[in-house]
Amino acid sequence: MRRRTVLTTATLFVCATTALTACSGSGSGSAAPAATKSSPAATGSAPATPTATASQAPFAGRNAGQIFNDAVEQDLTSPTLRLKADINDAKDGPTKVDVAMDAKGDCAGTVQPKQGPISMIKAGKTIYLRPAGARAWAKVPTSSPDGKGMAQVCDLKGYLATPGRDTVDTKAMKGATTTVDGQPAITLTDQEGKEHFTAYVATSGKPYLLKLVTVGGDQPGTLDFSDFGRPVHAAAPPKSQLASG
């Protein structure tokens, strides 16, 4: 149940935006469109006390690896969703991501490395960026070297890419049922080396992957998925709010 670390994407993003912060300055202006609904805090802890034993859990007849693979595919087929991530890399420190994204690759939200939060909108072939406190949005085409790296923040397939996803993980185990943000879910656990993984898959409605927690290793953290099917408002800022040049 490994996942590609969000930090890899966020680090590329930060490196690409370093030169762009020169266009910023203190002042007011509208923020990036927020995701449409709050989702679980990315704390890395289990969201609730389990309410049932594994033998009472749903998905009878399917092992944990099959359930997890199906849940990942369910997220990938959602037209829209919101991702909240909180990753603490041993080398580069903490990074947070909060973006609402759609299947076309557009998104709106915030990336927050240790340097501070940066609002981001990707609309079509253009990315708009604004560090906290900046007057104007910087405009970056996705065709540019920097833009290609930034666009990965909106790549849902990249976040959910897992080594060997076409095979079934037979070591993963089904656990108790619980809730994630009030939604019933089954707990799945796995371990690889020093890393321990806990996934939470919805047991009512579509079997979405709701949460994935990594404990131990060099990049512990949490991915939260929510707002499946909710509209994503990833529109370009008004021209009056764009940086000149």
C-alpha positions in Angstrom: 0.0 0.0 0.0 2.9 2.3 -0.7 2.1 5.7 -2.2 4.2 8.2 -4.1 5.2 10.8 -1.6 3.5 14.2 -2.0 6.8 15.8 -1.0 8.4 14.8 -4.3 5.8 16.9 -6.2 5.8 19.7 -3.6 9.6 20.0 -3.7 9.6 20.4 -7.4 6.9 23.0 -7.0 8.9 25.0 -4.5 12.1 25.0 -6.6 10.2 26.2 -9.6 8.5 29.0 -7.7 11.6 30.4 -6.0 12.3 32.9 -8.7 8.7 33.9 -9.0 8.4 35.3 -5.5 10.3 38.4 -6.6 7.1 39.6 -8.2 5.3 39.5 -4.9 4.8 42.2 -2.4 2.6 42.9 0.6 -0.9 43.9 0.0 -4.4 42.6 -0.3 -6.1 40.6 -3.0 -8.4 37.6 -3.3 -7.0 34.2 -2.3 -7.0 31.1 -4.3 -10.4 29.4 -4.6 -10.8 27.1 -1.6 -11.9 23.5 -1.9 -15.6 23.3 -1.3 -15.7 21.5 2.0 -13.5 20.8 5.0 -11.9 17.4 5.2 -10.2 15.4 8.0 -7.2 17.1 9.6 -4.0 15.4 8.3 -2.5 14.4 11.7 -1.3 10.9 10.9 -3.5 9.4 13.7 -6.4 7.1 13.3 -9.6 9.0 12.8 -11.7 7.2 15.3 -11.9 4.2 17.7 -12.8 1.1 15.7 -16.4 -0.1 16.1 -16.3 -3.6 14.8 -14.0 -6.6 14.5 -12.4 -7.7 11.3 -14.7 -10.7 11.1 -17.7 -8.3 11.1 -16.2 -6.0 8.5 -17.6 -5.6 5.0 -16.0 -6.8 1.8 -16.2 -10.4 3.0 -14.5 -12.8 0.6 -12.0 -10.1 -0.6 -8.6 -9.7 0.9 -7.1 -6.4 1.9 -4.9 -6.0 -1.2 -7.9 -6.4 -3.5 -10.0 -3.9 -1.5 -7.1 -1.3 -1.6 -6.5 -1.7 -5.3 -10.3 -1.3 -6.0 -10.4 1.8 -3.8 -7.5 3.4 -5.6 -9.2 2.8 -8.9 -12.4 4.3 -7.5 -10.6 7.5 -6.6 -9.0 7.6 -10.0 -12.3 7.4 -11.8 -13.9 10.2 -9.7 -14.4 13.3 -11.9 -13.3 15.5 -9.1 -12.0 15.3 -5.5 -10.1 17.1 -2.8 -6.7 16.1 -1.5 -5.3 17.2 1.8 -1.8 16.0 2.5 0.6 16.5 5.4 4.0 15.0 4.9 7.1 15.4 7.1 10.2 14.5 5.2 13.3 13.7 7.2 15.5 15.8 5.0 13.3 18.6 3.7 10.9 19.1 6.5 7.1 19.4 6.5 5.0 20.0 3.4 1.2 20.5 3.3 -1.0 20.4 0.2 -4.7 21.2 0.0 -6.1 21.2 -3.5 -9.4 20.5 -5.2 -8.7 18.8 -8.6 -10.5 17.4 -11.5 -9.9 14.6 -14.0 -8.7 17.2 -16.6 -5.8 18.2 -14.4 -7.1 21.6 -13.3 -7.0 22.4 -9.6 -7.2 25.2 -7.0 -5.8 25.3 -3.5 -2.6 25.8 -1.5 0.8 24.2 -1.3 2.7 24.9 1.9 6.3 24.0 2.2 8.4 25.2 5.1 9.0 28.5 3.2 5.3 29.4 3.6 2.0 28.9 1.8 1.6 29.5 -1.9 -1.9 29.8 -3.5 -2.2 28.0 -6.8 -4.7 27.7 -9.6 -4.2 25.6 -12.7 -6.6 26.4 -15.4 -6.0 24.7 -18.7 -2.4 25.3 -19.9 -1.7 28.0 -17.4 -0.7 28.0 -13.7 -1.3 31.0 -11.4 0.8 31.4 -8.2 0.7 33.8 -5.4 2.8 33.5 -2.2 1.1 34.6 1.0 0.9 38.4 1.2 1.6 39.0 -2.4 -0.3 41.6 -4.4 -0.5 39.8 -7.7 -0.6 36.4 -9.2 2.4 35.1 -11.3 1.5 33.4 -14.5 3.3 30.3 -15.7 2.6 28.3 -18.8 2.5 24.5 -18.3 4.7 24.1 -21.4 7.7 25.8 -19.6 10.2 23.7 -17.7 9.0 25.2 -14.4 5.3 24.8 -15.3 5.7 21.1 -16.0 7.0 20.5 -12.5 4.2 22.6 -10.9 1.5 20.9 -12.9 2.4 17.7 -11.0 0.6 19.1 -8.0 -2.6 18.6 -9.8 -1.8 15.1 -11.1 -4.1 12.7 -9.1 -2.7 9.7 -10.9 0.8 10.7 -9.6 -0.4 10.8 -6.0 -2.0 7.4 -6.3 0.7 5.7 -8.3 1.8 2.7 -6.2 4.5 0.2 -7.2 3.0 -3.1 -8.2 -0.6 -1.8 -8.3 -1.5 -4.3 -11.0 -0.8 -7.1 -8.5 -2.5 -7.9 -5.2 -0.7 -7.3 -2.0 -1.2 -10.5 0.0 0.6 -9.2 3.1 -1.9 -6.5 3.8 -4.6 -7.2 6.4 -8.2 -6.2 7.0 -8.8 -4.5 10.3 -11.8 -3.1 12.2 -14.4 -0.8 10.9 -14.3 2.9 11.9 -15.3 6.3 10.6 -13.5 9.0 8.6 -15.1 12.4 8.8 -18.4 10.6 9.8 -18.2 8.1 7.0 -18.1 4.4 7.7 -14.8 2.8 6.6 -12.8 -0.4 6.8 -9.2 -0.3 8.1 -6.5 -1.9 6.0 -2.9 -2.3 7.3 0.4 -3.2 5.8 4.1 -2.9 6.5 7.2 -2.5 4.3 10.5 -2.2 6.1 10.2 0.6 8.7 7.1 2.0 7.2 3.6 1.1 8.5 0.6 1.9 6.3 -3.0 2.3 7.3 -5.7 2.8 4.7 -9.3 3.6 5.2 -11.8 2.6 2.5 -15.5 3.7 2.5 -18.0 0.9 3.3 -21.1 2.9 2.3 -21.7 4.3 -1.2 -18.8 3.9 -3.5 -15.7 2.2 -2.0 -13.5 5.3 -2.2 -10.0 5.4 -0.6 -10.7 8.1 2.1 -7.4 8.2 3.9 -3.8 6.8 3.8 -1.5 7.1 6.8 2.2 6.3 6.7 4.1 6.0 10.0 7.9 5.5 10.2 10.4 5.7 7.4 11.8 8.9 6.0 8.5 10.5 4.8 5.7 9.8 7.3 2.4 11.6 6.8 -1.2 11.5 5.8 -3.2 11.7 2.6 -6.9 12.6 2.9 -9.3 12.3 0.0 -12.8 13.8 0.1 -15.4 15.9 -1.9 -15.7 13.3 -4.6 -17.7 14.7 -7.5 -17.9 18.2 -6.1 -17.3 21.1 -8.6 -13.8 22.4 -8.8 -13.6 26.2 -9.3 -10.2 26.5 -11.1 -10.7 29.8 -12.9 -8.0 32.3 -13.9 -7.8 35.4 -11.7 -9.0 38.7 -13.1 -6.4 40.5 -15.2 -6.2 43.3 -12.7 -4.7 40.8 -10.2 -2.0 39.4 -12.5 1.6 40.5 -12.2 2.9 42.6 -15.1 5.8 41.5 -17.2 
